Amino acid sequence: MDILFQKLQGAGNDFIIIKYEDFPHDELFPNLAQSVCNRNFGIGADGLMVVKSSNVGDFFMLYFNSDGSKAKMCGNGLRCFTKYIYDNKLTDKRNLTIETLAGLLDVEVKENNGKAYKVKVNMGKMIFDPKQIPVACLDDKCINQTLEVDDVKFEFSTVLMGVPHTVIFLDELDLDTVKKVGPIIEKNKIFPENTNVNFAKIISRNKIEVKTWERGAGYTLACGTGVTSVCGVANFLDLVDNEVEVITDGGKLVITVEGNEDIYMEGPAQEICKGVYFYVNN
């Protein structure tokens, strides 16, 4: 089966995007995501996004992780999704409302020569309620809790930013720790739906470095909802100011916490390639 696709990246987080009318087979999306996102036997990506119509927003963004699991939202993915629909002239609006499984999100296109080069996303408000996240926590907020991994204690905070995110502040970041500790915390029994895990180093009140282990995808160069969660938690703990530059392995993002506690993420989105994917349902 031939499927038209485009591949885009935002801060090194890469995605395959297709239109629903080109592949209207809901039951096959998990398998397609696994197939097309495979970096050896497919095109290779962190996730698959499907552009659908919406009754309550301008478009609906359906998202699947590279392992085929469905996710409610993806921040970097949303920027790429917005660039896709704008650059392909599916809309001429520069202020859009995108429906996701996490709710409605407002986006603003920063345009140059008819193309979106940056997208600003209203990521909404962080949710602290442990029951909504969900996480097994006796306090009303899962902030500054302790979890032990291989006899090492980690202080963590967990919030819901569309999807569950756990934040761990460290004095130094290294990829070995991310890849070793990340998957263990991701599937810890206190997280009934698993969790994304973000390791962060505060450089100053206006700059943070972040490395993320994504639920269902593993280590990725960047995670939009992840860096948003890190900055939101850091701001809540008064560790940073309202506007923060975030350094990821895939590039830089700017996160702003507004007075009403809405959090905005702004960053680039880039088209990598487009073509036809020859899908076989194995």
Backbone as a ProteinNet text record, in pm:
[ID]
protein_1_A
[PRIMARY]
MDILFQKLQGAGNDFIIIKYEDFPHDELFPNLAQSVCNRNFGIGADGLMVVKSSNVGDFFMLYFNSDGSKAKMCGNGLRCFTKYIYDNKLTDKRNLTIETLAGLLDVEVKENNGKAYKVKVNMGKMIFDPKQIPVACLDDKCINQTLEVDDVKFEFSTVLMGVPHTVIFLDELDLDTVKKVGPIIEKNKIFPENTNVNFAKIISRNKIEVKTWERGAGYTLACGTGVTSVCGVANFLDLVDNEVEVITDGGKLVITVEGNEDIYMEGPAQEICKGVYFYVNN
[TERTIARY]
84.6	0	88.3	66.4	147.2	85	167.4	118.6	206	145.2	218.9	256.5	380.1	425.7	518.5	535.3	642.9	709.5	840.3	914.5	961.5	933.6	973.4	1044.1	1119.1	1184.9	1172.2	1162.9	1162.2	1257.3	1367.9	1471.3	1523.9	1532.4	1587.3	1487.2	1367.8	1258.3	1194.5	1200.5	1154.7	1027.2	948	813.8	777.8	699.4	635.8	492.7	450.9	316	242.8	120.2	35.9	-103.2	-180.6	-319.9	-410.3	-512.6	-602.4	-664.7	-699.6	-764.9	-671.7	-540.8	-446.1	-429.5	-476.4	-466.3	-574.9	-701.9	-813.9	-836.2	-733.5	-740.6	-698	-789.4	-757.6	-693.3	-741.4	-692.1	-546.9	-496.1	-359.7	-257.9	-304.6	-211.1	-99.9	-128.8	-19	88.3	45.8	141.9	216.7	144.7	209.1	314.2	282.2	378.2	505.4	490.8	607.8	689.6	620.3	686.5	758.5	687.7	744	848.5	836.5	930.6	1058.5	1060	1178.9	1296.2	1407.4	1520.9	1607.6	1580.9	1654.2	1572	1443.9	1359.7	1248.4	1237.6	1138.4	1206.1	1135.6	1194.6	1275.6	1220.9	1288.5	1230.9	1179	1122.7	1091.7	1069	1028.1	878.6	802.6	658.8	589.5	463.7	378.3	262.3	234.8	119.7	25.7	-103.4	-206.7	-291.3	-305.3	-385.9	-530.7	-618.9	-760.5	-843.1	-966.2	-1057.2	-1105.5	-1155.8	-1203	-1333.6	-1422.3	-1549.2	-1538.9	-1431.9	-1418.9	-1294.1	-1201.1	-1080.5	-1060.8	-947.5	-917.8	-875.1	-800.2	-755.9	-745	-738.1	-714.4	-579.6	-496.3	-366	-371	-361.1	-355.1	-208.4	-160.2	-16.6	10.2	110.4	156.2	306.8	350.2	492.9	551.6	683.6	750.2	724.9	681.5	650.4	505.3	431.8	293.4	190.9	236.2	142.4	90.5	-34.6	-96.4	-61.8	-30	-4.1	-104.5	-138.2	-238.6	-186.4	-56.5	-0.2	149.9	206.5	351.7	382.9	460	485.2	565.7	681.4	760.6	684	608.5	526.3	421.2	362.9	259.7	316.1	440.1	502	520.5	566.9	585.8	451.5	352.4	216.9	163.9	184.5	137.7	208.9	339.3	414.6	362.1	333.7	284.5	154.8	57.6	-71.6	-62.4	28.3	42.6	118.4	230.6	313.1	243.4	159	85.7	-46.6	-65.9	-181.4	-314.6	-313.5	-439.2	-517	-447.8	-508.6	-420.8	-480.9	-401	-400.6	-459.7	-463.9	-330.3	-286.7	-160.8	-184.2	-307.8	-346.2	-451.1	-414.8	-497.2	-526.3	-633.5	-664.7	-659.3	-569.8	-550.8	-612	-697.6	-754.9	-659.4	-635.8	-555.1	-631	-581.3	-643.9	-625	-534.2	-512.7	-596.8	-674.7	-756.7	-722.2	-776.8	-753.9	-631.2	-544.2	-422.9	-412.5	-380.7	-367.1	-222.5	-205.6	-71.7	-66.2	52.6	75.5	192.6	169.8	272.8	357.6	489.4	583.2	627.1	584.7	596.6	707.3	771.6	872.7	863.9	834.8	821.6	720.6	609	501.8	519.7	627.4	654.3	663.8	620	632.5	773.7	846.2	981.6	989.2	893.3	880.8	732.9	705.4	567.9	567.4	473.9	455.4	329.4	341.9	231.6	192	62.2	11.2	-7.9	83.3	81.5	-21.6	-85.3	-184.7	-121.7	-191.4	-145.5	-100.7	-0.5	39.3	-69.5	-89.3	-181.9	-100.3	-127.5	-51.5	-123	-252.8	-332.4	-281	-229.6	-173.9	-272	-401.3	-500	-516.2	-500	-515.5	-390.4	-273.8	-147.9	-140.5	-160.6	-172.6	-38.1	-26.9	90.9	47.3	103	71.5	147.5	76.6	138.6	35.3	73.6	-20.3	-42.5	52.8	38.8	-54.8	-99.9	-188.3	-112.7	19.2	106.3	225.1	263.8	378.2	505.9	544.2	658.7	763.4	889.2	1002.7	981.4	945.7	933.9	1066.8	1080.2	1204.9	1178.6	1264.3	1256.1	1396.4	1408.3	1540.5	1558.9	1671.8	1706.5	1847.3	1860.4	1991.7	2066.1	1995.9	2053	2089.7	2047.7	2070.4	1935.2	1926.6	1801.5	1793.9	1680.6	1656.3	1536.3	1552.5	1439.5	1368.7	1237.6	1163.9	1032.3	979.5	845.6	775.2	646.3	570.6	445.8	424.9	309.2	248.4	130.7	66.4	73.5	141.2	148.3	97.2	-32.1	-88	-61.8	61.8	103.6	185.4	201.2	275.1	424.1	477.6	620.4	680	789.6	865	991.7	1020.9	1133.5	1233.2	1359.9	1467.5	1577.4	1608.2	1715.2	1846.2	1950.5	2082.6	2187.6	2299.3	2409.8	2479.2	2485.6	2546.3	2461.5	2458	2381.7	2475.5	2442.2	2516.5	2419.7	2445.5	2353.9	2344.6	2451.9	2449.5	2343.7	2336.1	2234.9	2094.4	2075	1943.7	1900.7	1992.3	1958.2	1948.8	2015.2	2010.1	1891.8	1876.9	1774.3	1638	1638.9	1514	1414.9	1455.4	1358.4	1310.8	1392.9	1352.1	1242.7	1262.5	1160.6	1035.9	1055.4	941.7	837.8	883	792.7	780.7	821.2	806.4	658.9	631.4	493.6	412.1	477.3	399.4	335.3	376.2	318	235.1	104.7	21.9	14.9	38	38.7	179.5	279.7	419.8	436.6	560	586.2	704	705.4	824.4	917.3	1047.6	1143.8	1239.7	1245.6	1329.5	1438.2	1561.2	1675.4	1721	1730.9	1755.5	1867.1	1942.5	2046.6	2015.4	1999.8	1972.7	2104.9	2120.6	2243.3	2233.7	2117.4	2090.3	1939.5	1893	1748.7	1681.7	1761.1	1705.4	1751.2	1818.1	1869.4	1874	1822.9	1820.7	1865.3	1938.3	1972	1886.8	1831.6	1739.6	1771.3	1767	1772.3	1651.1	1584.3	1457.6	1458.1	1403.5	1370.5	1219.7	1175.7	1033.4	964.4	850	765.4	727.8	761.4	724.4	818.9	921.1	1014.9	1160.2	1186.5	1324.5	1388.8	1521.5	1592.5	1567.3	1531.4	1514.9	1593.7	1623.7	1705.9	1635.5	1503.2	1426.8	1284.2	1214.8	1073.8	1004.9	909.2	844	766.2	682.9	608.8	703.8	817.3	916.3	982.8	1033.5	1100.6	999.8	874.9	770.3	746.4	741.9	722.6	839	961.1	1080.2	1073.8	1044.7	1040.7	923.7	811.1	696.3	724.1	786.5	821	926.8	1029.1	1135.2	1079.8	985.1	922.1	838.2	765.5	683.6	770.2	891.4	984	1070	1043.3	1117.2	1266.7	1296.7	1435.8	1473.6	1371.9	1396.2	1294.8	1323.1	1230.5	1121.4	1036.2	921.7	959.2	1067.8	1111.8	1246.5	1252.8	1371.9	1412.8	1542.1	1597.5	1636.1	1587	1614.1	1708.1	1816.2	1913.3	1888	1861.2	1846.4	1953	1967	2064.3	2023.6	1896.8	1849.3	1838.4	1863.3	1853.2	1796	1760.4	1712.9	1563.7	1496.3	1356.1	1339.6	1236.8	1207.4	1073.4	1074.6	953.9	919.5	792.1	746.1	626	634.6	522.8	451.2	325.4	248.3	189.2	136.7	81.3	-36	-112.2	-226.7	-185.4	-53.6	6.5	-0.7	-51.6	-37.7	109.9	154	294.7	305.4	393.4	412.4	547.8	548.8	672.6	690.1	809	837.6	966.6	961.8	1080.9	1063.6	1169.4	1167.7	1101.5	1067.2	1020.4	1074.2	1120	1186.4	1140.7	1112.9	1082.7	1213.1	1217.5	1336.8	1321.5	1210.4	1189.1	1041.9	1004.2	869.1	874	771	770.4	657.4	681.4	582.5	641.6	566.3	609.4	533.9	607.3	547.5	517.1	393.5	355.3	306.7	360.3	314.9	277.3	154.4	108	153.5	258.7	312.5	240.8
-119.6	0	124.9	214.3	335.4	448.8	512.1	619.2	742.6	854.5	980.5	1026.9	1072.7	1115.3	1235.5	1303.9	1401.6	1374	1397.6	1383.9	1522	1558.4	1687.3	1665.8	1768.1	1761.5	1894.7	1884.6	2002.1	1978.7	2051.9	2034.5	1891.3	1829.9	1695.5	1584.7	1619.8	1523.7	1507.2	1388	1373.7	1291.1	1325.5	1269.5	1243.2	1139	1112.6	1164.6	1241.3	1298.1	1253.8	1206	1166.5	1225.9	1229	1272.1	1149.6	1163.7	1051.5	997.4	1086.7	1040	955.8	967.8	885.1	745.8	728.4	598.4	590	572.8	574.4	438.7	389.3	255.9	264.6	304.5	328.6	207.9	89.5	-30.7	-62.7	-4.5	-33.7	71.6	181.3	288.7	243	162.6	117.7	40.2	-48.7	-125.7	-37	57.3	150.6	233.2	279.1	359	279.7	155.6	71.5	51.6	32.1	4.2	126.1	236.1	354.3	423	410.9	476.9	396.3	271.7	187.8	247.5	269.3	338.5	245.9	116.9	23.4	-26	-51.5	-110	-16.6	100.2	198.3	328.1	438.3	570.2	616.4	590.5	630.1	757.8	749.9	868.4	834.9	940.7	923.6	897.6	935.2	916.5	938.5	896.9	913.4	1004.4	1103.4	1190.8	1181.3	1182.9	1174.6	1301.1	1367.7	1489.4	1450	1486.4	1455.4	1583.6	1577.8	1691.2	1695	1810.6	1827.8	1905.2	1867	1938	2054.6	2057.7	2161.2	2247.6	2205.3	2283	2295.7	2350.9	2362.7	2228.2	2150.7	2017.1	1929.8	1798.3	1702.7	1636	1631.8	1567.1	1433.6	1324.7	1190.5	1149.1	1106.1	1080.6	939.6	875.2	743.7	746.9	686.7	670.7	568.3	561.2	470	323.3	294.3	155.5	119.2	212.5	188	230.2	270.2	314.4	454.4	478.3	608.8	703.6	828.3	931.1	1043.9	1110.3	1216.4	1342	1366.7	1491.7	1479.9	1566	1576.5	1720.5	1789.1	1931.2	1961.6	1897	1917.5	1869.7	1762.2	1712.2	1812.6	1883.2	1981.4	2095.1	2136	2239.9	2189.7	2066.3	2008.4	1988.4	1944.5	1926.6	2058.7	2165.6	2297.9	2344.1	2322.9	2359.1	2280.9	2154.1	2068.9	2124.7	2154.2	2199.2	2339.5	2423.7	2559.5	2557.5	2488.3	2486.1	2416.4	2318.1	2246.4	2313.2	2434.4	2518.3	2448.2	2368.4	2313.5	2420.9	2530.3	2648.3	2768.4	2887.6	3009.3	3086.8	3027.2	3090.7	3073.8	3180.1	3172.7	3152.5	3166.9	3135.4	3024.6	2909.2	2790.7	2725.6	2650	2566.6	2421.2	2345.5	2205.6	2116.8	2025.5	1929.1	1811.8	1773.4	1655.9	1572.5	1455	1372.7	1433.2	1532.1	1602.9	1730.1	1758.7	1878.8	1970.3	2091.2	2191	2274.4	2295.5	2374.1	2480.4	2602.2	2713.9	2726.5	2747.5	2762.1	2887.6	2944	3063.7	3038.3	3058.5	3037.1	3162.1	3147.1	3253.6	3224.7	3310.9	3280.8	3360.1	3299.2	3365.5	3311.1	3400.6	3361.2	3248.6	3257.4	3160.9	3029.4	3017	2893.5	2921.3	2825.7	2837.1	2797.6	2888.4	2855.2	2838.3	2897.3	2877.5	2867.7	2799.1	2787.6	2808.5	2891.8	2914.7	2841.4	2761.2	2677.3	2713.8	2735.2	2747	2605	2561.8	2423.9	2403.3	2512.1	2501.3	2507.5	2456	2458.8	2319.8	2316.4	2189.8	2142.9	2013.6	1954.1	1881.3	1913.1	1855.5	1737.7	1724.7	1623.5	1482.8	1410.3	1276.7	1180.6	1194.7	1103.8	1125.3	1250.2	1278.6	1242.6	1240.9	1221.5	1087.2	969.3	934	888	905.6	859.9	827.8	722.5	684.5	775.9	875.5	975.2	1017.6	1019.7	1052.1	1202.1	1283.4	1428.8	1481.2	1606.8	1664.4	1704.1	1715	1739	1644.5	1586.5	1494.2	1574	1655.8	1745.6	1707.3	1703	1671.3	1541	1437.4	1303.4	1229.4	1111.3	1035.3	896	856.9	725.4	666.7	539.1	475.6	383.7	400.9	316.9	263.3	131.9	68.5	132.4	146.5	199	347.7	415.9	560.4	630.8	729.1	801.6	923.4	935.6	1049.4	1127.5	1258.7	1345	1382.1	1363.3	1384.9	1456.9	1515	1573.3	1523	1494.3	1444.6	1529.6	1570	1652.1	1595.6	1647.3	1613.5	1735.1	1719.6	1826	1766.6	1732.5	1656.2	1508.2	1474.3	1338.1	1343.8	1232	1234.6	1263.5	1353.1	1385.6	1389.1	1317.5	1318.1	1399.7	1487.9	1581.6	1552.9	1538	1513.9	1617	1697.8	1797	1736.5	1749.9	1696.8	1806.5	1788.7	1884.6	1872.5	1750.4	1726.5	1626.1	1641.9	1551.1	1464.4	1337.5	1251.1	1149.8	1113.4	1027.8	887.6	840.9	707.3	698.6	803.7	806.2	806.8	887.3	895.1	757.7	689.7	560.7	447.3	461.5	357.6	377.4	499.1	527.5	554.1	618.6	655.5	541.5	429.9	321.3	254.7	258.6	199.5	283.8	415.5	504.3	506.2	505.6	506.9	401.4	283.2	170.8	134.3	227.2	201.8	184.8	99.2	64.4	181.4	290.2	404.5	482.2	450.1	515.2	411.9	402.4	298.5	307.1	425.6	441	471.7	442	476.5	628.3	674.4	818.3	852.9	974.1	1029.9	1075.8	1069.5	1105.6	1211.1	1325.7	1437.8	1464	1466.9	1497.8	1639.2	1725.6	1867.3	1923.2	2014.4	2088.6	2236.8	2304.1	2447.7	2522.5	2595	2670.8	2809.9	2871.3	3002.4	3016.4	3132.1	3152.6	3169.2	3175.2	3190.8	3083	2980.3	2877	2741.2	2638.8	2501.9	2406.7	2303.7	2195.9	2074.2	2007.9	1896.1	1778.7	1659.6	1535.5	1451.7	1392.6	1324.3	1179.3	1094.7	956.7	952.7	933.1	940.6	805.7	810.5	691.9	640.8	516.3	456.7	487.3	570.7	605.6	593.7	600	594.8	732.1	735	863.2	933.6	1061.1	1143.6	1272.7	1337.6	1458.6	1574.9	1569.9	1675.6	1627.6	1689.6	1658.3	1786.8	1833	1960.7	1963	1861.2	1856.3	1834.4	1768.4	1744.8	1872.2	1953	2077.1	2174.3	2169.1	2252.7	2213.3	2083.5	2034.8	2073.1	2059.5	2095.8	2242.3	2329.7	2473.3	2507.2	2439.6	2463.6	2425.5	2309.5	2265.3	2356.7	2391.5	2479.6	2616.2	2666.7	2794.5	2783.6	2674.1	2650.5	2647.8	2591.8	2583.4	2708.9	2809.8	2936.6	2915.8	2826.4	2802.3	2880	2924.4	2998.6	3111.2	3203.7	3312.7	3263.5	3356.1	3317.1	3279.7	3334.8	3299	3228.5	3110.9	3027.2	2974.2	2981.2	2915.5	2773.2	2677.2	2536.9	2478.5	2419.4	2356	2205.8	2150.7	2006	1957.7	1828	1774.6	1801.6	1838.9	1867	2014.2	2101.8	2244.5	2319.8	2446	2533.3	2562.9	2570.7	2608.5	2717.9	2799.5	2904.7	2874	2867.2	2838.4	2960.9	3001.2	3117.2	3079.6	3110.1	3087.9	3220.9	3227.1	3350.3	3364.1	3483	3511.2	3422.5	3378.7	3290.4	3144	3121	2988.1	2909.2	2968.5	2905	2904	2796.3	2783.8	2779.1	2861.9	2870.4	2813	2741.1	2688	2742.1	2793.3	2842.6	2779.7	2734.4	2673.5	2648.1	2601.5	2580.5	2449.4	2440.8	2316.6	2314.8	2199.4	2190.4	2066.3	2084.2	1968.7	1901.6	1769.3	1694.1	1632.1	1564.2	1500	1464.5	1425.7	1377	1274.1	1190.3	1086.6	988.3	865.4	758.6	645.1	600.3	487.3	363.1	257.1	132.1	44.1	53.4	-13.5	-155	-248.3	-387.1	-425	-469.5	-508.8	-650.4	-661	-793.1	-852
0	0	0	-94.4	-106.8	-25	59	145.9	128.2	92.7	83.3	223.5	240.2	372.3	360.1	470.7	488	621.4	625.9	751	792.8	918.8	973.3	1105.7	1147.4	1277.5	1348.8	1480.5	1566.3	1681	1684.6	1787.5	1790.4	1671.8	1663.1	1687.3	1731.6	1747.7	1610.3	1550.5	1412.1	1401.7	1299.7	1287.5	1141.7	1121.1	992.8	1001.8	900.9	900.8	774.4	792.2	680	699.5	591.1	599.1	613.1	694.2	721.5	593.5	500.8	378.5	291.6	313	237.8	298.9	422.9	490.3	597.7	557.5	653.5	719.9	787.1	846.9	993.5	1079.1	1220.2	1287.7	1254	1321.1	1285.3	1176.7	1132.1	1175.5	1235.3	1271.4	1366.2	1470.5	1557	1481	1391.4	1312.7	1214.9	1153.3	1061.2	1133.2	1254	1331.3	1358	1401.2	1426.4	1299.7	1189	1061.6	1005.9	994.6	929.9	1016.9	1149	1239.7	1261.5	1217.1	1233.9	1156.5	1224.7	1162.8	1077	1081.7	997.1	879.2	904.3	800.9	752.8	813.3	771.2	731.6	749.5	721.7	841.6	960.2	1083.2	1140.6	1263.4	1329.3	1474.5	1552.7	1692.3	1704.9	1601.1	1609.8	1476.3	1470.9	1353.4	1389.7	1303	1323.5	1204.1	1234.3	1131.9	1137.6	1022.8	1013.4	986.7	1080.1	1064.9	1077.3	1031.5	1048.7	1193.4	1234.7	1372.3	1372.7	1461.8	1477.4	1574.2	1653.6	1756.7	1738.6	1655.2	1627.8	1478.2	1439.1	1296.1	1237.4	1315.6	1275.4	1399.7	1376.9	1485.5	1462.6	1566.7	1558.2	1631.5	1555	1613	1617.4	1735	1752.5	1803.8	1743.4	1786.6	1809.6	1920.8	1945.9	1849.3	1845.7	1753.3	1786	1909	1945	1915	1853.6	1815.7	1918.4	2036.6	2140.3	2108.9	2146.2	2121.4	2235.5	2202.2	2302.8	2284.2	2394.3	2387.1	2319.6	2332.7	2281.7	2265.6	2182.7	2167.8	2130.2	2214.1	2193.1	2068.4	2052.7	1931.6	1809.2	1826.9	1717.9	1675	1770.4	1738.9	1654.3	1682.4	1598.9	1455.9	1441.2	1308.2	1237.7	1312.4	1260.1	1205	1280.9	1239.5	1113	1106.1	985.4	865	885.1	776.3	718.1	804.1	752.5	692.9	746.4	692.9	560.1	555.8	434.4	318.2	349.7	245.2	211	266.1	235.2	265.8	371.1	420.2	494.5	527.1	587.3	556.6	557.5	545.2	677.3	780.5	912.3	983.1	1050.8	1125.4	1274.6	1315.1	1453	1446.7	1500.7	1485	1619.6	1622.5	1738.1	1693.4	1755.1	1718.4	1826.4	1783.4	1877.1	1894.2	2018.5	2050.4	2153.2	2182.5	2286	2424.5	2434.6	2560.8	2569	2463.9	2462.8	2346.7	2349.6	2245.2	2278.8	2178.5	2198.6	2090.1	2131.1	2038	1991.7	1861	1803.7	1717.9	1709.2	1627.5	1533.7	1404.5	1303.1	1287.3	1293.6	1258.1	1114.6	1021	878.6	810.4	711	629.4	487.4	391.3	250.7	230.8	301	282.7	354.3	432.2	504.8	655	734	879.5	919.5	985.2	1028.7	1180.4	1251.4	1395	1429.8	1539.1	1586.8	1737.7	1783.3	1926.2	1970	2073.9	2119.4	2261.9	2282.5	2419.5	2471.5	2556.4	2605.4	2716.4	2759.9	2865.9	3004.2	3101	3240.2	3284.2	3369.9	3430.8	3526.2	3532	3627.8	3733.7	3859.9	3971.1	4037.9	4015.7	4084.9	4053.5	4152.6	4128.5	4061.9	4091.7	4034	3884	3840.2	3698	3619.1	3684.1	3610	3538.5	3589.3	3729.9	3789.1	3923	3996	4138.8	4193.8	4331.7	4426.6	4480.5	4568.1	4671.7	4797.4	4904.9	4920	4872.6	4883.2	4774.8	4790.9	4689.8	4564.2	4573.3	4458.2	4469.2	4356.7	4357.3	4331.5	4427.7	4416.1	4520.3	4474.4	4563.4	4640.8	4566.3	4621.8	4600.9	4658.9	4647.3	4591.5	4496.5	4435	4430.2	4460.6	4464.1	4343.4	4274.1	4159.8	4181.4	4191.6	4212.9	4330	4441	4565.9	4559.8	4453.7	4442.6	4454	4543.3	4563.3	4471	4403	4314.5	4366.5	4377.4	4412.4	4283.2	4279.6	4155.4	4181	4073.8	4073.7	3948.4	3959.5	3844.5	3823.7	3697.8	3661.3	3533	3500	3373.2	3282.9	3168.7	3068.5	2937.4	2939	2827.8	2846.7	2880.4	2913.3	3042.2	3113.4	3240.7	3220.3	3302.8	3296.7	3436.7	3452.7	3577	3556.4	3651.2	3640.8	3752.4	3713.5	3809.4	3785	3885	3873.4	3923.4	3841.4	3874.6	3862.4	3930.8	3919.5	3784.7	3731.1	3601	3523.5	3391.5	3306.9	3224.2	3212.9	3121.1	3061.8	2937.6	2862.9	2922.3	2982.4	3043	3152.8	3234.9	3341.2	3282.4	3178.3	3113.1	3062.5	2993.6	2932.7	3034.6	3147.7	3250.8	3345	3394.6	3495	3430.6	3312.7	3245.8	3230.4	3167.7	3146.8	3274.8	3379.2	3507	3571.9	3571.6	3629.3	3541.9	3409.3	3316.3	3353	3387.9	3411.8	3559.3	3646.9	3789.7	3824.9	3920.5	3955.1	4008.3	4051	4100.5	3986	3861.2	3743.6	3667.3	3692.8	3630.4	3478.7	3422	3276.4	3225.5	3309.1	3279.9	3274.4	3260.2	3261.2	3172	3120.1	3057	3168.4	3143.6	3247.9	3193.8	3262.4	3220.6	3323.6	3277.6	3363.2	3328.8	3428.5	3402	3488.8	3430.1	3501.7	3489.2	3601.7	3600	3588.3	3477.9	3452.8	3513.9	3499.2	3559	3571.1	3615.1	3627.7	3491.5	3385.6	3251.6	3154.4	3206.8	3116.3	3186.7	3117	3168.5	3057.7	3095.5	3002.7	3037.9	2934.6	2958.2	2866.1	2921.9	2844.3	2884.8	2785	2811.5	2765.4	2852.7	2816.6	2797.1	2670.7	2640.4	2655.8	2717.1	2730	2591.2	2562.4	2434.2	2320.6	2344.6	2237.5	2280.9	2412	2460.1	2458.6	2455.3	2453.4	2321	2328.4	2209	2225.8	2114.4	2118.3	2187.1	2190.3	2257.9	2277.6	2371.2	2396.7	2439.8	2359.5	2387.1	2517.1	2539.2	2665.4	2782.6	2754.3	2859.2	2906.6	2812.6	2853	2914	2865.9	2925.2	3070.6	3096.3	3233.2	3323	3271.3	3348.9	3390	3293.4	3323.3	3415.1	3395.5	3481.9	3626.1	3645.3	3780.6	3841.2	3762.4	3812	3850.3	3771.7	3802.9	3929.2	3943.5	4062.8	4188.6	4176.2	4289.6	4303.7	4219	4219.2	4193.2	4101.4	4062.7	3937.2	3860.4	3737	3724.4	3630.7	3601.7	3506.5	3462	3379.4	3236.4	3184.6	3049	3057	2996.4	3007.8	2870.9	2842.3	2724.2	2763.9	2687.9	2719.2	2614.5	2661.3	2573	2573.6	2456.5	2441.3	2343.7	2331.7	2237	2092.7	2071.4	1936.8	1903.8	2000	1973.6	2092.2	2066.8	2173.8	2158	2271.1	2276.9	2381.2	2364.6	2461.9	2527.4	2660.1	2737.2	2821.3	2817.4	2893.2	2979	3107.8	3199.8	3218.7	3176.8	3187.7	3328.3	3355.6	3487.6	3524.2	3422.2	3448.6	3452.6	3449.8	3458.8	3328.9	3220.5	3089.8	3053	2991.1	2953.6	2801.7	2747.2	2603.1	2564.1	2452.7	2397.4	2256	2226.8	2092.1	2041.4	1916.3	1859.4	1710.8	1646.2	1501.5	1461.4	1334.5	1273.1	1130.7	1085.7	955.5	880.2	751.4	666.5	625.4	635.8	598.7	460.5	437.8	308.2	293.1	173.1	148.2	36.9	31.4	-70.1	-49.4	-93.9	-84.4	-1.7	99.8	181.7	136.4	110.5	64.4	186.3	234.1	358.3	333.1	411.8	410.1	552.5	573.4	706	736.2	819	852.6	973.9
[MASK]
++++++++++++++++++++++++++++++++++++++++++++++++++++++++++++++++++++++++++++++++++++++++++++++++++++++++++++++++++++++++++++++++++++++++++++++++++++++++++++++++++++++++++++++++++++++++++++++++++++++++++++++++++++++++++++++++++++++++++++++++++++++++++++++++++++++++++++++++++++++++++

